[in-house]
Amino acid sequence: MNRSILVHFISARTKKVAIQNAMQIDFTQEVHFVIFVENYVTIFIQLSFLIRLSSSLSGAV
């Protein structure tokens, strides 16, 4: 009786840890994705700014 309760408790605990680990992995992937998107947007803004700058400079000359 006690042994089965202990086994149940241990399996529940390992399941909880496994779920937490999975959630943590998911969370870090989400954070990496957000960083990736932010980097992409920043690069895009810089590129469009450079293109606008170069076109205005060439138009002025």
C-alpha positions in Angstrom: 0.0 0.0 0.0 2.6 2.5 1.1 4.9 1.5 -1.8 2.2 2.1 -4.4 1.5 5.5 -3.0 5.3 6.3 -3.1 5.6 5.1 -6.7 2.5 7.2 -7.6 4.1 10.2 -5.9 7.4 9.7 -7.7 5.8 9.3 -11.1 3.6 12.3 -10.6 6.7 14.3 -9.5 8.8 13.2 -12.6 5.8 14.0 -14.8 5.6 17.5 -13.3 9.3 18.0 -13.9 9.0 16.7 -17.4 6.1 19.1 -18.1 8.1 22.0 -16.6 11.1 21.2 -18.7 9.0 21.0 -21.8 7.4 24.4 -21.0 10.8 25.9 -20.4 12.1 24.6 -23.7 9.0 26.1 -25.4 9.6 29.4 -23.6 13.2 29.7 -24.6 12.3 28.9 -28.2 9.7 31.6 -28.1 12.2 34.1 -26.7 14.7 33.2 -29.5 12.0 33.6 -32.1 11.2 37.1 -30.7 14.8 38.1 -30.7 15.1 36.8 -34.3 12.1 38.8 -35.4 13.4 41.9 -33.6 16.8 41.5 -35.4 15.1 41.0 -38.7 12.9 44.1 -38.3 15.9 46.2 -37.2 17.9 45.1 -40.2 14.9 45.8 -42.5 14.5 49.3 -41.0 18.2 50.0 -41.4 18.2 48.8 -45.0 15.2 50.8 -46.0 16.7 53.9 -44.3 20.0 53.4 -46.2 18.1 52.9 -49.5 16.1 56.1 -48.9 19.3 57.9 -47.9 21.3 56.8 -51.0 18.4 57.6 -53.3 18.0 61.1 -51.9 21.7 61.6 -52.1 21.8 60.5 -55.7 18.8 62.7 -56.5 20.5 65.7 -55.0 23.7 65.2 -57.1 
